[in-house]
């Protein structure tokens, strides 16, 4: 199986999505979370509309791999 090469900007978008989701999860229920929720929606749309997904053969497994790699990248930059 050939390794998937994700564009850096797509990895950056997914890493930003993961950070935003973590920020939202840490926010108290009474805190104003609307900006974080809006950012998640914006990032989700940008990820879904990225030209990378126009290539035939991209699957759910590819999206899972994107999240895994972005998570690894996020942890590496946080350390």
Biopython code that builds the backbone (N, CA, C, O; Angstrom):
import numpy as np
from Bio.PDB.StructureBuilder import StructureBuilder

atoms = [
    (1, "UNK", "N", (0.835, -1.182, 0.000)),
    (1, "UNK", "CA", (0.000, 0.000, 0.000)),
    (1, "UNK", "C", (0.878, 1.243, 0.000)),
    (1, "UNK", "O", (1.797, 1.359, 0.811)),
    (2, "UNK", "N", (0.600, 2.159, -0.896)),
    (2, "UNK", "CA", (1.366, 3.400, -1.005)),
    (2, "UNK", "C", (0.958, 4.358, 0.110)),
    (2, "UNK", "O", (-0.234, 4.572, 0.333)),
    (3, "UNK", "N", (1.940, 4.942, 0.818)),
    (3, "UNK", "CA", (1.593, 5.900, 1.864)),
    (3, "UNK", "C", (0.866, 7.110, 1.265)),
    (3, "UNK", "O", (1.170, 7.551, 0.157)),
    (4, "UNK", "N", (-0.070, 7.616, 2.002)),
    (4, "UNK", "CA", (-0.837, 8.781, 1.547)),
    (4, "UNK", "C", (-0.026, 10.035, 1.845)),
    (4, "UNK", "O", (0.496, 10.208, 2.946)),
    (5, "UNK", "N", (0.071, 10.903, 0.849)),
    (5, "UNK", "CA", (0.766, 12.172, 1.036)),
    (5, "UNK", "C", (-0.276, 13.271, 1.138)),
    (5, "UNK", "O", (-0.919, 13.629, 0.151)),
    (6, "UNK", "N", (-0.436, 13.799, 2.338)),
    (6, "UNK", "CA", (-1.397, 14.868, 2.562)),
    (6, "UNK", "C", (-0.717, 16.221, 2.353)),
    (6, "UNK", "O", (0.432, 16.398, 2.757)),
    (7, "UNK", "N", (-1.400, 17.167, 1.734)),
    (7, "UNK", "CA", (-0.842, 18.514, 1.604)),
    (7, "UNK", "C", (-0.682, 19.141, 2.990)),
    (7, "UNK", "O", (-1.485, 18.898, 3.891)),
    (8, "UNK", "N", (0.358, 19.943, 3.143)),
    (8, "UNK", "CA", (0.609, 20.586, 4.433)),
    (8, "UNK", "C", (-0.563, 21.446, 4.890)),
    (8, "UNK", "O", (-0.890, 21.466, 6.076)),
    (9, "UNK", "N", (-1.201, 22.159, 3.954)),
    (9, "UNK", "CA", (-2.300, 23.029, 4.369)),
    (9, "UNK", "C", (-3.492, 22.214, 4.884)),
    (9, "UNK", "O", (-4.206, 22.669, 5.777)),
    (10, "UNK", "N", (-3.713, 21.030, 4.338)),
    (10, "UNK", "CA", (-4.788, 20.172, 4.825)),
    (10, "UNK", "C", (-4.450, 19.633, 6.215)),
    (10, "UNK", "O", (-5.317, 19.575, 7.087)),
    (11, "UNK", "N", (-3.210, 19.246, 6.419)),
    (11, "UNK", "CA", (-2.785, 18.809, 7.757)),
    (11, "UNK", "C", (-2.911, 19.947, 8.770)),
    (11, "UNK", "O", (-3.319, 19.727, 9.910)),
    (12, "UNK", "N", (-2.560, 21.155, 8.350)),
    (12, "UNK", "CA", (-2.687, 22.315, 9.239)),
    (12, "UNK", "C", (-4.146, 22.576, 9.610)),
    (12, "UNK", "O", (-4.454, 22.875, 10.764)),
    (13, "UNK", "N", (-5.038, 22.463, 8.632)),
    (13, "UNK", "CA", (-6.469, 22.647, 8.902)),
    (13, "UNK", "C", (-6.972, 21.607, 9.900)),
    (13, "UNK", "O", (-7.693, 21.938, 10.841)),
    (14, "UNK", "N", (-6.590, 20.358, 9.688)),
    (14, "UNK", "CA", (-7.044, 19.296, 10.593)),
    (14, "UNK", "C", (-6.457, 19.482, 11.986)),
    (14, "UNK", "O", (-7.147, 19.249, 12.979)),
    (15, "UNK", "N", (-5.210, 19.893, 12.078)),
    (15, "UNK", "CA", (-4.586, 20.141, 13.387)),
    (15, "UNK", "C", (-5.298, 21.292, 14.099)),
    (15, "UNK", "O", (-5.519, 21.227, 15.309)),
    (16, "UNK", "N", (-5.657, 22.335, 13.366)),
    (16, "UNK", "CA", (-6.404, 23.462, 13.954)),
    (16, "UNK", "C", (-7.774, 22.994, 14.429)),
    (16, "UNK", "O", (-8.253, 23.430, 15.476)),
    (17, "UNK", "N", (-8.407, 22.103, 13.657)),
    (17, "UNK", "CA", (-9.706, 21.558, 14.051)),
    (17, "UNK", "C", (-9.567, 20.792, 15.374)),
    (17, "UNK", "O", (-10.393, 20.949, 16.273)),
    (18, "UNK", "N", (-8.531, 19.971, 15.488)),
    (18, "UNK", "CA", (-8.318, 19.187, 16.710)),
    (18, "UNK", "C", (-8.057, 20.091, 17.918)),
    (18, "UNK", "O", (-8.575, 19.840, 19.006)),
    (19, "UNK", "N", (-7.257, 21.140, 17.725)),
    (19, "UNK", "CA", (-6.990, 22.084, 18.820)),
    (19, "UNK", "C", (-8.265, 22.805, 19.234)),
    (19, "UNK", "O", (-8.531, 22.959, 20.426)),
    (20, "UNK", "N", (-9.050, 23.243, 18.266)),
    (20, "UNK", "CA", (-10.295, 23.956, 18.560)),
    (20, "UNK", "C", (-11.269, 23.042, 19.286)),
    (20, "UNK", "O", (-11.920, 23.464, 20.242)),
    (21, "UNK", "N", (-11.375, 21.799, 18.844)),
    (21, "UNK", "CA", (-12.263, 20.842, 19.493)),
    (21, "UNK", "C", (-11.829, 20.619, 20.942)),
    (21, "UNK", "O", (-12.672, 20.552, 21.837)),
    (22, "UNK", "N", (-10.532, 20.505, 21.177)),
    (22, "UNK", "CA", (-10.016, 20.318, 22.538)),
    (22, "UNK", "C", (-10.332, 21.545, 23.399)),
    (22, "UNK", "O", (-10.711, 21.411, 24.563)),
    (23, "UNK", "N", (-10.175, 22.735, 22.823)),
    (23, "UNK", "CA", (-10.518, 23.964, 23.562)),
    (23, "UNK", "C", (-11.995, 23.980, 23.930)),
    (23, "UNK", "O", (-12.363, 24.357, 25.043)),
    (24, "UNK", "N", (-12.831, 23.571, 22.997)),
    (24, "UNK", "CA", (-14.269, 23.530, 23.251)),
    (24, "UNK", "C", (-14.590, 22.506, 24.344)),
    (24, "UNK", "O", (-15.426, 22.769, 25.208)),
    (25, "UNK", "N", (-13.947, 21.369, 24.314)),
    (25, "UNK", "CA", (-14.189, 20.325, 25.317)),
    (25, "UNK", "C", (-13.774, 20.779, 26.712)),
    (25, "UNK", "O", (-14.371, 20.363, 27.705)),
    (26, "UNK", "N", (-12.758, 21.629, 26.789)),
    (26, "UNK", "CA", (-12.289, 22.128, 28.087)),
    (26, "UNK", "C", (-13.113, 23.298, 28.607)),
    (26, "UNK", "O", (-12.994, 23.654, 29.779)),
    (27, "UNK", "N", (-13.936, 23.896, 27.774)),
    (27, "UNK", "CA", (-14.714, 25.072, 28.165)),
    (27, "UNK", "C", (-15.871, 24.676, 29.073)),
    (27, "UNK", "O", (-16.553, 23.683, 28.823)),
    (28, "UNK", "N", (-16.089, 25.459, 30.129)),
    (28, "UNK", "CA", (-17.247, 25.181, 30.990)),
    (28, "UNK", "C", (-18.546, 25.369, 30.209)),
    (28, "UNK", "O", (-18.600, 26.132, 29.244)),
    (29, "UNK", "N", (-19.576, 24.671, 30.636)),
    (29, "UNK", "CA", (-20.865, 24.706, 29.937)),
    (29, "UNK", "C", (-21.434, 26.122, 29.872)),
    (29, "UNK", "O", (-22.101, 26.466, 28.895)),
    (30, "UNK", "N", (-21.193, 26.933, 30.865)),
    (30, "UNK", "CA", (-21.764, 28.282, 30.915)),
    (30, "UNK", "C", (-20.905, 29.311, 30.177)),
    (30, "UNK", "O", (-21.308, 30.465, 30.032)),
    (31, "UNK", "N", (-19.739, 28.902, 29.717)),
    (31, "UNK", "CA", (-18.847, 29.823, 28.998)),
    (31, "UNK", "C", (-19.392, 30.070, 27.593)),
    (31, "UNK", "O", (-20.088, 29.226, 27.029)),
    (32, "UNK", "N", (-19.075, 31.210, 27.048)),
    (32, "UNK", "CA", (-19.496, 31.515, 25.681)),
    (32, "UNK", "C", (-18.680, 30.704, 24.688)),
    (32, "UNK", "O", (-17.533, 31.043, 24.397)),
    (33, "UNK", "N", (-19.259, 29.647, 24.175)),
    (33, "UNK", "CA", (-18.539, 28.757, 23.271)),
    (33, "UNK", "C", (-18.891, 28.990, 21.807)),
    (33, "UNK", "O", (-18.409, 28.271, 20.932)),
    (34, "UNK", "N", (-19.714, 29.971, 21.538)),
    (34, "UNK", "CA", (-20.139, 30.212, 20.157)),
    (34, "UNK", "C", (-18.959, 30.431, 19.210)),
    (34, "UNK", "O", (-18.951, 29.847, 18.127)),
    (35, "UNK", "N", (-17.960, 31.246, 19.566)),
    (35, "UNK", "CA", (-16.828, 31.422, 18.639)),
    (35, "UNK", "C", (-16.096, 30.114, 18.323)),
    (35, "UNK", "O", (-15.677, 29.889, 17.188)),
    (36, "UNK", "N", (-15.949, 29.260, 19.328)),
    (36, "UNK", "CA", (-15.282, 27.971, 19.094)),
    (36, "UNK", "C", (-16.127, 27.078, 18.192)),
    (36, "UNK", "O", (-15.596, 26.406, 17.308)),
    (37, "UNK", "N", (-17.426, 27.069, 18.409)),
    (37, "UNK", "CA", (-18.316, 26.257, 17.577)),
    (37, "UNK", "C", (-18.316, 26.759, 16.132)),
    (37, "UNK", "O", (-18.323, 25.965, 15.191)),
    (38, "UNK", "N", (-18.307, 28.065, 15.967)),
    (38, "UNK", "CA", (-18.254, 28.636, 14.619)),
    (38, "UNK", "C", (-16.935, 28.296, 13.941)),
    (38, "UNK", "O", (-16.901, 28.001, 12.746)),
    (39, "UNK", "N", (-15.857, 28.338, 14.701)),
    (39, "UNK", "CA", (-14.548, 27.994, 14.129)),
    (39, "UNK", "C", (-14.532, 26.528, 13.695)),
    (39, "UNK", "O", (-13.996, 26.204, 12.635)),
    (40, "UNK", "N", (-15.112, 25.645, 14.499)),
    (40, "UNK", "CA", (-15.181, 24.236, 14.110)),
    (40, "UNK", "C", (-15.951, 24.060, 12.797)),
    (40, "UNK", "O", (-15.545, 23.286, 11.930)),
    (41, "UNK", "N", (-17.047, 24.773, 12.664)),
    (41, "UNK", "CA", (-17.832, 24.678, 11.431)),
    (41, "UNK", "C", (-17.018, 25.175, 10.247)),
    (41, "UNK", "O", (-16.998, 24.539, 9.193)),
    (42, "UNK", "N", (-16.347, 26.307, 10.414)),
    (42, "UNK", "CA", (-15.525, 26.871, 9.340)),
    (42, "UNK", "C", (-14.407, 25.914, 8.943)),
    (42, "UNK", "O", (-14.171, 25.680, 7.757)),
    (43, "UNK", "N", (-13.724, 25.364, 9.939)),
    (43, "UNK", "CA", (-12.637, 24.417, 9.663)),
    (43, "UNK", "C", (-13.160, 23.137, 9.023)),
    (43, "UNK", "O", (-12.534, 22.599, 8.110)),
    (44, "UNK", "N", (-14.301, 22.646, 9.494)),
    (44, "UNK", "CA", (-14.897, 21.439, 8.907)),
    (44, "UNK", "C", (-15.212, 21.646, 7.429)),
    (44, "UNK", "O", (-14.957, 20.769, 6.603)),
    (45, "UNK", "N", (-15.764, 22.805, 7.107)),
    (45, "UNK", "CA", (-16.084, 23.115, 5.707)),
    (45, "UNK", "C", (-14.819, 23.208, 4.864)),
    (45, "UNK", "O", (-14.780, 22.710, 3.739)),
    (46, "UNK", "N", (-13.788, 23.845, 5.406)),
    (46, "UNK", "CA", (-12.527, 23.988, 4.669)),
    (46, "UNK", "C", (-11.879, 22.627, 4.422)),
    (46, "UNK", "O", (-11.329, 22.388, 3.347)),
    (47, "UNK", "N", (-11.940, 21.745, 5.403)),
    (47, "UNK", "CA", (-11.375, 20.402, 5.247)),
    (47, "UNK", "C", (-12.165, 19.615, 4.199)),
    (47, "UNK", "O", (-11.582, 18.988, 3.315)),
    (48, "UNK", "N", (-13.479, 19.655, 4.304)),
    (48, "UNK", "CA", (-14.324, 18.890, 3.382)),
    (48, "UNK", "C", (-14.221, 19.392, 1.944)),
    (48, "UNK", "O", (-14.346, 18.606, 1.005)),
    (49, "UNK", "N", (-13.994, 20.692, 1.762)),
    (49, "UNK", "CA", (-13.946, 21.276, 0.421)),
    (49, "UNK", "C", (-12.532, 21.328, -0.159)),
    (49, "UNK", "O", (-12.336, 21.838, -1.262)),
    (50, "UNK", "N", (-11.561, 20.814, 0.562)),
    (50, "UNK", "CA", (-10.173, 20.867, 0.087)),
    (50, "UNK", "C", (-10.036, 20.071, -1.218)),
    (50, "UNK", "O", (-10.629, 19.001, -1.354)),
    (51, "UNK", "N", (-9.263, 20.585, -2.168)),
    (51, "UNK", "CA", (-9.083, 19.897, -3.456)),
    (51, "UNK", "C", (-8.518, 18.473, -3.341)),
    (51, "UNK", "O", (-8.690, 17.668, -4.256)),
    (52, "UNK", "N", (-7.866, 18.168, -2.259)),
    (52, "UNK", "CA", (-7.313, 16.822, -2.052)),
    (52, "UNK", "C", (-8.390, 15.757, -2.208)),
    (52, "UNK", "O", (-8.112, 14.670, -2.713)),
    (53, "UNK", "N", (-9.608, 16.049, -1.785)),
    (53, "UNK", "CA", (-10.684, 15.059, -1.792)),
    (53, "UNK", "C", (-11.297, 14.852, -3.178)),
    (53, "UNK", "O", (-12.147, 13.976, -3.340)),
    (54, "UNK", "N", (-10.888, 15.634, -4.179)),
    (54, "UNK", "CA", (-11.452, 15.458, -5.518)),
    (54, "UNK", "C", (-10.830, 14.283, -6.273)),
    (54, "UNK", "O", (-11.364, 13.847, -7.292)),
    (55, "UNK", "N", (-9.719, 13.779, -5.782)),
    (55, "UNK", "CA", (-9.064, 12.635, -6.429)),
    (55, "UNK", "C", (-9.876, 11.371, -6.153)),
    (55, "UNK", "O", (-10.200, 11.095, -4.998)),
    (56, "UNK", "N", (-10.208, 10.606, -7.176)),
    (56, "UNK", "CA", (-10.963, 9.368, -6.963)),
    (56, "UNK", "C", (-10.204, 8.411, -6.035)),
    (56, "UNK", "O", (-8.975, 8.341, -6.056)),
    (57, "UNK", "N", (-10.957, 7.691, -5.239)),
    (57, "UNK", "CA", (-10.362, 6.697, -4.361)),
    (57, "UNK", "C", (-10.137, 7.169, -2.938)),
    (57, "UNK", "O", (-9.710, 6.385, -2.090)),
    (58, "UNK", "N", (-10.415, 8.424, -2.662)),
    (58, "UNK", "CA", (-10.296, 8.903, -1.279)),
    (58, "UNK", "C", (-11.471, 8.329, -0.493)),
    (58, "UNK", "O", (-12.617, 8.411, -0.934)),
    (59, "UNK", "N", (-11.187, 7.756, 0.659)),
    (59, "UNK", "CA", (-12.215, 7.052, 1.409)),
    (59, "UNK", "C", (-12.278, 7.541, 2.847)),
    (59, "UNK", "O", (-11.533, 8.429, 3.259)),
    (60, "UNK", "N", (-13.179, 6.940, 3.587)),
    (60, "UNK", "CA", (-13.284, 7.241, 5.010)),
    (60, "UNK", "C", (-11.972, 6.908, 5.710)),
    (60, "UNK", "O", (-11.554, 7.616, 6.627)),
    (61, "UNK", "N", (-11.334, 5.847, 5.284)),
    (61, "UNK", "CA", (-10.045, 5.465, 5.880)),
    (61, "UNK", "C", (-9.002, 6.562, 5.657)),
    (61, "UNK", "O", (-8.142, 6.785, 6.508)),
    (62, "UNK", "N", (-9.080, 7.235, 4.528)),
    (62, "UNK", "CA", (-8.151, 8.332, 4.251)),
    (62, "UNK", "C", (-8.397, 9.483, 5.229)),
    (62, "UNK", "O", (-7.452, 10.109, 5.707)),
    (63, "UNK", "N", (-9.650, 9.752, 5.520)),
    (63, "UNK", "CA", (-9.983, 10.819, 6.485)),
    (63, "UNK", "C", (-9.504, 10.451, 7.890)),
    (63, "UNK", "O", (-9.039, 11.309, 8.640)),
    (64, "UNK", "N", (-9.620, 9.187, 8.232)),
    (64, "UNK", "CA", (-9.135, 8.724, 9.538)),
    (64, "UNK", "C", (-7.619, 8.890, 9.617)),
    (64, "UNK", "O", (-7.091, 9.327, 10.639)),
    (65, "UNK", "N", (-6.936, 8.548, 8.555)),
    (65, "UNK", "CA", (-5.477, 8.701, 8.515)),
    (65, "UNK", "C", (-5.084, 10.175, 8.618)),
    (65, "UNK", "O", (-4.097, 10.505, 9.277)),
    (66, "UNK", "N", (-5.841, 11.059, 7.978)),
    (66, "UNK", "CA", (-5.587, 12.498, 8.091)),
    (66, "UNK", "C", (-5.671, 12.936, 9.550)),
    (66, "UNK", "O", (-4.791, 13.649, 10.031)),
    (67, "UNK", "N", (-6.713, 12.520, 10.256)),
    (67, "UNK", "CA", (-6.848, 12.891, 11.664)),
    (67, "UNK", "C", (-5.697, 12.336, 12.500)),
    (67, "UNK", "O", (-5.170, 13.021, 13.376)),
    (68, "UNK", "N", (-5.310, 11.080, 12.222)),
    (68, "UNK", "CA", (-4.215, 10.470, 12.982)),
    (68, "UNK", "C", (-2.916, 11.254, 12.789)),
    (68, "UNK", "O", (-2.203, 11.542, 13.750)),
    (69, "UNK", "N", (-2.623, 11.590, 11.545)),
    (69, "UNK", "CA", (-1.373, 12.328, 11.272)),
    (69, "UNK", "C", (-1.422, 13.741, 11.840)),
    (69, "UNK", "O", (-0.421, 14.235, 12.358)),
    (70, "UNK", "N", (-2.563, 14.386, 11.748)),
    (70, "UNK", "CA", (-2.684, 15.741, 12.299)),
    (70, "UNK", "C", (-2.535, 15.703, 13.820)),
    (70, "UNK", "O", (-1.932, 16.599, 14.410)),
    (71, "UNK", "N", (-3.082, 14.670, 14.449)),
    (71, "UNK", "CA", (-2.951, 14.522, 15.902)),
    (71, "UNK", "C", (-1.492, 14.343, 16.272)),
    (71, "UNK", "O", (-1.025, 14.942, 17.240)),
    (72, "UNK", "N", (-0.768, 13.537, 15.528)),
    (72, "UNK", "CA", (0.658, 13.321, 15.764)),
    (72, "UNK", "C", (1.414, 14.630, 15.600)),
    (72, "UNK", "O", (2.290, 14.956, 16.401)),
    (73, "UNK", "N", (1.074, 15.368, 14.567)),
    (73, "UNK", "CA", (1.724, 16.655, 14.298)),
    (73, "UNK", "C", (1.414, 17.655, 15.415)),
    (73, "UNK", "O", (2.293, 18.408, 15.835)),
    (74, "UNK", "N", (0.188, 17.664, 15.890)),
    (74, "UNK", "CA", (-0.216, 18.573, 16.962)),
    (74, "UNK", "C", (0.547, 18.274, 18.246)),
    (74, "UNK", "O", (1.037, 19.185, 18.914)),
    (75, "UNK", "N", (0.645, 16.977, 18.589)),
    (75, "UNK", "CA", (1.383, 16.601, 19.795)),
    (75, "UNK", "C", (2.860, 16.909, 19.680)),
    (75, "UNK", "O", (3.490, 17.293, 20.665)),
    (76, "UNK", "N", (3.426, 16.745, 18.486)),
    (76, "UNK", "CA", (4.848, 17.015, 18.289)),
    (76, "UNK", "C", (5.153, 18.489, 18.473)),
    (76, "UNK", "O", (6.190, 18.833, 19.041)),
    (77, "UNK", "N", (4.271, 19.374, 18.004)),
    (77, "UNK", "CA", (4.524, 20.810, 18.141)),
    (77, "UNK", "C", (4.237, 21.295, 19.541)),
    (77, "UNK", "O", (4.773, 22.323, 19.954)),
    (78, "UNK", "N", (3.396, 20.578, 20.295)),
    (78, "UNK", "CA", (3.074, 20.972, 21.674)),
    (78, "UNK", "C", (4.187, 20.587, 22.637)),
    (78, "UNK", "O", (4.331, 21.195, 23.698)),
    (79, "UNK", "N", (4.973, 19.584, 22.275)),
    (79, "UNK", "CA", (6.034, 19.088, 23.168)),
    (79, "UNK", "C", (7.244, 19.980, 23.177)),
    (79, "UNK", "O", (8.215, 19.695, 23.878)),
]
sb = StructureBuilder()
sb.init_structure("model")
sb.init_model(0)
sb.init_chain("A")
sb.init_seg("    ")
for serial, (resi, resn, name, xyz) in enumerate(atoms, 1):
    if name == "N":
        sb.init_residue(resn, " ", resi, " ")
    sb.init_atom(name, np.array(xyz, "f"), 0.0, 1.0, " ", f" {name:<3s}", serial, name[0])
structure = sb.get_structure()
